[in-house]
Amino acid sequence: MSKRILIVEDDTAVLDGFSLILRKAGYEVSVSTDGNQLLNPTFDLPDLIILDKQLSGVDGLDICRHLKNKAETSHIFIVMTSATPHVARLAAAALADAFIEKPFNNVYLVENVKKLLS
């Protein structure tokens, strides 16, 4: 059974890039441009979430904190992404499992995802 990844990113070009790379690597990928769905406890739980820090209308760090502090979602790996390097520290404080700076290296992305899901 392949691992399921949810990508939450409001830039469709970046979303498509992440999606293409991870599907090619053999993962089952679903995508969303709206982070608010992650605040709803009924969303379909993936094995890993790639979450942009700067989503329209909601802060990815707040979503990460919310998910990591709830028993039913705290086990899900979360990889925060941002074009701002100093966000790595903030992502760690929000309990993210990893941080990837944009623009990202394809190999680095897949290696990080593999490491978390192994």
trRosetta pair geometry for C-beta under 8 A, 3 or more apart (Angstrom, degrees):
i j d omega theta_ij theta_ji phi_ij phi_ji
2 26 5.9 -146 -128 153 123 80
2 27 5.9 168 167 -133 113 35
2 28 4.8 129 98 -23 116 95
3 27 5.6 -41 75 -128 84 93
3 28 7.0 -167 92 29 34 86
3 47 4.4 -79 -166 49 95 156
3 48 6.8 37 155 5 121 107
3 117 4.8 13 -120 -162 172 143
4 27 7.3 138 -115 -179 19 89
4 28 4.7 -36 -103 79 69 109
4 29 7.8 166 -158 -83 56 26
4 30 7.2 11 -173 2 99 102
4 46 4.3 -130 115 -141 97 81
4 47 5.1 124 54 2 67 91
4 48 7.7 171 94 31 50 68
5 22 5.6 -81 63 169 153 150
5 27 4.9 24 2 157 119 138
5 28 7.0 153 21 79 70 53
5 29 5.2 -21 70 -108 98 72
5 30 7.5 178 90 29 50 63
5 46 5.7 96 -125 176 14 139
5 47 6.8 -49 -71 59 57 87
5 48 4.9 -20 -112 73 82 96
5 49 7.4 158 -163 -94 64 27
5 50 6.5 29 178 -9 110 100
5 113 7.0 -11 -96 -149 143 130
6 29 7.8 146 -95 -160 26 57
6 30 5.2 -21 -110 72 73 94
6 31 7.5 161 -162 -91 58 25
6 32 6.7 4 -177 8 101 108
6 46 4.1 -168 -15 -11 97 149
6 48 7.5 -175 29 94 66 49
6 49 4.9 -19 69 -112 97 78
6 50 7.4 -166 94 28 49 66
7 15 6.0 144 124 -143 125 75
7 18 4.9 148 -131 109 150 136
7 19 6.0 -123 28 -69 153 81
7 22 7.5 172 -52 22 126 150
7 29 6.4 10 -7 -167 111 104
7 30 7.5 -177 23 90 71 44
7 31 4.9 -19 65 -112 98 76
7 32 7.3 169 87 29 53 63
7 49 7.7 160 -89 -163 27 56
7 50 4.6 -9 -115 61 74 109
8 31 7.8 159 -82 -162 37 53
8 32 5.0 -15 -109 72 76 97
8 33 7.6 142 -159 -117 60 12
8 34 7.5 -78 -149 75 100 29
8 35 5.2 94 168 -93 136 75
8 37 7.9 -159 -111 52 124 103
8 38 6.6 -42 -73 -35 162 130
8 49 6.5 5 3 -174 109 103
8 50 7.0 177 28 88 63 58
8 51 5.0 9 58 -116 110 67
8 52 6.3 -128 107 16 72 83
8 55 6.8 -24 146 -88 102 139
8 60 7.4 159 100 -116 116 105
8 63 7.7 -90 100 120 158 162
9 12 8.0 151 109 -84 96 26
9 14 5.2 -118 165 98 142 108
9 15 4.3 -177 78 -79 114 85
9 18 6.6 127 -2 15 153 144
9 31 7.5 -52 38 -156 90 98
9 33 6.9 -47 87 -113 44 59
9 50 7.2 -15 -42 113 110 99
9 51 8.0 -174 -63 -147 70 25
9 52 4.5 107 -113 -32 69 126
9 55 7.7 -130 -129 -96 26 93
9 81 7.2 -10 -97 64 112 135
10 15 7.8 131 -1 -47 2 123
10 33 4.7 85 -115 -167 60 87
10 34 7.7 76 -90 -70 95 40
10 52 6.6 -119 11 64 76 153
10 54 7.9 -94 36 110 118 69
10 55 5.2 129 -23 -140 120 68
10 56 5.1 134 -134 -3 167 96
11 14 4.2 52 90 18 111 113
11 15 6.4 172 87 -17 54 87
11 52 7.4 139 14 -105 94 160
12 15 5.1 -52 -140 39 35 119
12 16 6.1 40 158 -22 67 103
12 33 7.0 -25 -76 -90 79 126
13 16 5.9 -52 -149 35 28 111
13 17 6.5 30 150 -20 61 106
14 17 5.5 -54 -150 35 33 115
14 18 6.4 33 154 -17 67 104
14 52 7.6 88 107 -86 143 129
14 81 7.9 171 167 128 135 148
14 102 6.7 -21 -126 -125 134 141
15 18 6.1 -54 -149 37 27 108
15 19 6.1 26 155 -19 62 114
15 31 5.5 94 -177 -159 113 132
15 33 6.8 -53 -71 -84 157 83
16 19 5.6 -59 -144 40 28 114
16 20 6.1 29 160 -20 66 108
17 20 6.0 -55 -144 35 25 108
17 21 6.4 21 160 -14 62 110
18 21 6.1 -65 -151 39 26 109
18 22 6.1 10 162 -8 66 115
18 29 7.9 169 125 -152 84 141
18 50 5.9 -161 -168 98 146 157
18 109 7.2 -143 -125 -167 76 150
19 22 6.3 -66 -143 43 23 102
19 23 6.1 22 161 -18 64 111
19 29 5.1 154 -141 136 75 149
19 31 5.6 -33 -83 -65 129 130
20 23 6.0 -57 -142 37 24 108
20 24 6.3 26 158 -19 61 110
21 24 5.9 -61 -154 36 26 113
21 25 6.5 21 151 -16 63 110
21 106 5.2 -150 -127 -143 134 96
21 109 6.0 44 127 90 148 140
21 110 6.5 -127 159 -59 106 101
22 25 5.4 -54 -146 38 36 113
22 27 4.6 -45 166 52 93 127
22 29 5.1 114 96 -77 118 131
22 109 7.6 -93 -66 139 88 117
22 110 7.2 178 -98 -98 60 81
22 113 6.7 -162 -117 -137 105 178
23 26 7.8 97 177 -34 31 10
23 27 6.5 -93 -91 64 33 72
23 29 5.2 -87 -66 12 86 128
25 110 4.8 -177 -97 -130 150 118
25 113 7.3 99 107 80 157 136
25 114 7.6 -116 175 -61 133 102
27 113 7.2 -61 -54 153 152 141
30 44 7.6 50 35 77 166 123
30 46 7.0 -150 38 -78 108 127
32 35 7.5 139 113 -73 116 36
32 37 5.8 -93 -167 35 159 140
33 55 8.0 154 170 -148 55 102
34 37 5.6 87 101 -14 99 99
34 55 7.5 111 -143 179 28 129
35 38 5.6 -42 -174 21 64 115
35 39 7.7 64 137 -20 73 96
35 51 7.1 79 -117 -151 113 99
35 52 7.8 -119 -65 58 122 85
35 55 4.2 109 -12 90 128 172
35 57 7.7 -177 47 79 99 90
35 58 4.6 -139 78 81 121 128
35 60 6.2 -131 -111 -94 154 68
35 63 5.1 -101 176 -64 120 156
36 39 5.6 -48 -165 24 52 115
36 40 7.4 52 143 -20 69 98
36 57 7.0 -29 -47 108 114 124
36 58 5.8 160 -66 -25 74 151
37 40 5.7 -53 -163 27 46 114
37 43 5.3 101 154 -89 93 133
38 43 6.2 -58 -104 20 42 160
38 49 7.3 76 -113 -143 136 157
38 51 7.7 10 -49 -111 169 124
38 63 5.1 61 88 -164 134 119
38 66 7.4 122 125 85 99 124
38 67 6.3 -44 168 -66 114 120
39 58 7.8 -127 -31 -142 129 155
39 63 6.7 -96 -60 -119 86 87
39 66 6.2 -18 -110 139 79 161
40 43 5.6 104 81 -34 92 93
41 70 7.6 -142 -107 177 102 155
41 72 6.7 59 -154 76 105 145
41 73 7.9 -131 -129 -33 73 120
45 72 7.7 -119 -83 154 142 89
45 73 6.8 -150 -119 -109 113 80
45 76 6.4 -131 -165 -77 95 127
46 49 6.0 127 63 -68 123 73
46 76 6.6 82 75 -143 68 120
47 76 7.0 174 178 -135 20 75
47 77 6.8 10 144 26 65 102
47 117 5.9 64 136 -121 130 109
48 76 6.7 163 -102 -177 27 78
48 77 4.2 -23 -112 72 85 105
48 78 7.4 174 -162 -80 64 28
48 79 6.7 26 177 -5 109 103
48 113 6.4 139 118 -144 168 87
48 116 6.1 100 -106 107 132 131
48 117 6.0 -75 -37 -70 132 108
49 67 7.4 -41 31 161 152 175
49 76 5.9 43 -7 149 104 122
49 77 7.2 177 25 91 63 55
49 78 5.0 -12 65 -112 99 74
49 79 7.2 -171 93 29 50 67
50 79 4.9 -21 -111 70 69 106
50 81 6.2 30 177 -19 92 121
50 100 7.8 -22 -145 33 106 130
50 113 7.9 -37 -67 -91 113 113
51 60 4.7 154 149 -160 100 114
51 63 6.3 -151 -163 90 142 125
51 64 6.0 170 86 -70 154 97
51 78 5.7 -12 9 -164 126 100
51 79 7.0 151 22 76 72 49
51 80 5.6 -37 76 -106 91 57
51 81 7.0 169 82 17 38 81
51 96 7.7 -136 55 -116 117 117
52 55 5.5 122 83 -63 104 82
52 60 5.3 -154 97 -65 44 148
52 80 7.8 91 -137 -163 13 62
52 81 5.2 -43 -103 70 58 97
52 82 7.0 118 -162 -80 64 61
53 59 7.1 -11 177 -169 64 72
53 60 4.2 -123 -121 50 26 125
53 61 6.0 26 -141 -38 87 87
53 80 5.7 56 -66 -176 89 107
53 81 6.7 -139 -12 83 82 44
53 82 3.9 2 14 -79 132 115
53 84 7.2 -87 70 42 151 106
53 87 5.2 -60 -77 -164 167 150
53 90 7.7 74 -133 93 133 125
53 91 7.1 -89 -85 -77 115 101
54 59 7.6 -21 -106 -128 42 62
54 60 6.8 -51 -16 -1 24 112
54 82 6.5 98 -8 -124 95 92
54 83 8.0 -43 19 22 132 92
55 58 5.2 -13 84 69 115 79
55 59 7.2 174 40 -109 86 14
55 60 5.5 114 -9 -56 103 88
55 63 7.7 26 21 -10 140 141
58 62 6.6 -116 -180 65 84 122
58 63 6.3 71 145 -49 120 111
59 62 4.3 84 75 2 98 106
59 63 7.1 -171 95 -7 53 83
60 63 5.4 -53 -149 37 39 113
60 64 6.2 44 152 -24 69 103
60 80 6.2 135 131 -135 125 95
60 82 7.8 -164 56 -69 141 101
61 64 5.5 -49 -147 34 33 115
61 65 6.4 35 153 -19 64 105
61 80 7.2 36 -86 -125 68 142
61 87 7.8 -133 -66 -160 119 100
61 90 5.7 -47 -109 148 144 108
61 91 6.8 -117 -105 -95 93 53
61 94 4.4 -141 -161 -73 81 156
62 65 5.7 -52 -148 36 31 113
62 66 6.3 36 151 -23 63 108
62 94 7.8 -86 -58 -134 21 130
63 66 5.5 -54 -149 35 31 117
63 67 6.3 27 156 -16 66 107
64 67 6.0 -59 -149 38 28 106
64 68 6.1 18 159 -12 66 113
64 78 5.2 153 -131 143 96 157
64 80 6.2 -25 -72 -76 152 111
64 91 7.1 -8 99 -146 176 69
64 94 4.3 69 92 141 122 122
64 95 6.5 177 147 65 98 78
64 96 5.2 -30 -163 -71 147 88
65 68 6.1 -62 -142 42 25 105
65 69 6.1 13 162 -11 63 117
65 94 4.6 -88 -59 -153 86 86
65 95 6.5 113 -108 25 54 106
66 69 6.3 -71 -148 41 20 103
66 70 6.7 12 159 -19 61 112
67 70 6.2 -64 -149 31 30 106
67 73 4.4 -89 -161 126 79 130
67 74 7.1 161 145 -85 62 42
67 76 6.3 -61 166 60 125 120
67 78 6.5 124 85 -63 137 140
68 73 7.5 -80 -63 108 24 90
68 74 5.4 71 -159 -127 42 74
68 78 6.9 -91 -60 12 103 139
68 94 7.2 138 19 152 141 65
68 95 3.8 159 153 97 169 140
68 96 7.8 -111 -52 -66 141 37
69 74 6.9 115 -39 -89 5 105
69 95 7.7 142 -47 23 74 156
70 73 4.8 36 78 35 109 98
70 74 6.1 -169 74 -43 47 84
71 74 6.0 -35 -126 3 23 118
73 76 5.3 -33 -173 10 72 120
77 97 4.6 -58 -154 29 80 160
77 98 7.6 20 177 7 104 102
77 116 4.4 115 -157 167 159 130
77 117 6.9 -117 20 -69 153 70
78 95 7.7 64 50 108 128 76
78 96 4.9 -99 101 -132 102 72
78 97 5.5 130 52 10 56 92
78 98 7.9 -174 100 36 47 67
79 96 6.8 93 -126 -178 19 109
79 97 6.5 -55 -71 69 60 91
79 98 4.5 -16 -116 72 85 101
79 99 7.1 172 -166 -87 66 21
79 100 5.9 25 169 -4 112 108
79 112 6.4 104 -118 131 138 127
79 113 7.1 -62 -33 -85 155 76
79 116 7.2 -132 -59 -19 108 162
80 87 6.9 -133 135 140 128 112
80 91 3.8 -149 50 -129 150 127
80 94 7.2 86 -62 68 147 128
80 96 4.2 -50 -15 -123 110 163
80 98 7.4 -172 27 93 66 50
80 99 5.0 -18 68 -111 95 76
80 100 7.5 175 88 27 47 65
81 99 7.4 153 -88 -163 35 58
81 100 5.0 -22 -103 71 86 90
81 101 7.5 156 -153 -104 66 14
81 102 5.8 67 173 -40 103 102
81 104 7.1 -55 -136 -53 118 133
82 85 7.9 -165 97 -60 102 19
82 87 4.0 13 60 55 157 159
82 91 7.6 -157 1 -54 123 123
82 99 7.5 -29 23 -164 96 101
82 101 6.7 -38 75 -122 64 58
82 102 6.5 -129 119 13 18 98
83 101 7.1 82 -131 -171 27 74
83 102 4.4 -53 -82 71 71 104
83 103 7.7 27 -116 -37 90 49
84 87 4.7 90 88 -22 95 110
84 101 8.0 -129 70 -133 23 93
85 88 6.4 -20 178 -9 57 109
85 101 5.5 8 -99 -114 71 138
86 89 6.3 -34 -180 24 63 109
86 90 7.2 58 131 -9 72 106
87 90 5.0 -59 -153 46 54 114
87 91 5.7 62 145 -30 79 100
87 99 6.9 177 107 -154 85 132
88 91 5.7 -51 -145 32 28 114
88 92 6.6 29 154 -18 61 103
88 99 4.3 161 -122 99 74 161
88 101 7.2 -42 -59 -61 108 100
89 92 5.8 -53 -153 34 32 111
89 93 6.5 31 149 -17 64 106
90 93 5.5 -54 -149 38 34 114
90 94 6.3 29 152 -16 66 107
91 94 5.7 -59 -148 41 31 108
91 96 4.0 -40 172 32 90 142
91 99 4.3 130 73 -87 156 117
92 95 7.7 47 179 -76 33 17
92 96 6.4 -76 -78 51 32 88
92 99 7.1 -66 -46 -29 79 127
96 99 6.1 85 106 -66 138 81
97 116 5.7 90 132 -124 138 128
98 112 5.2 145 173 -175 162 123
98 116 6.4 -103 -16 -62 131 131
100 104 5.0 27 161 -112 116 128
100 108 7.0 146 -131 122 109 109
100 109 6.1 56 -137 -100 157 78
100 112 6.5 -161 -71 40 115 166
101 104 6.7 155 82 -86 46 75
104 108 6.4 -135 -179 75 86 113
104 109 5.3 72 148 -60 131 111
105 108 3.9 72 74 9 105 115
105 109 6.7 -173 86 -15 52 82
106 109 5.7 -55 -152 31 30 114
106 110 6.6 20 157 -11 65 106
107 110 6.1 -58 -148 40 31 105
107 111 6.1 32 155 -20 66 111
108 111 5.8 -56 -142 39 27 112
108 112 6.3 28 158 -19 63 107
109 112 6.1 -62 -154 35 25 108
109 113 6.4 19 155 -15 63 110
110 113 5.7 -57 -146 39 32 111
110 114 6.1 34 156 -21 67 108
111 114 5.8 -54 -144 37 28 112
111 115 6.2 31 156 -22 63 107
112 115 5.8 -55 -147 34 29 112
112 116 6.5 23 157 -15 64 107
113 116 6.0 -59 -151 37 29 107
113 117 6.1 5 161 -1 66 116
114 117 6.2 -73 -140 49 25 97
114 118 5.9 34 162 -40 66 108
115 118 6.2 -47 -141 15 23 114
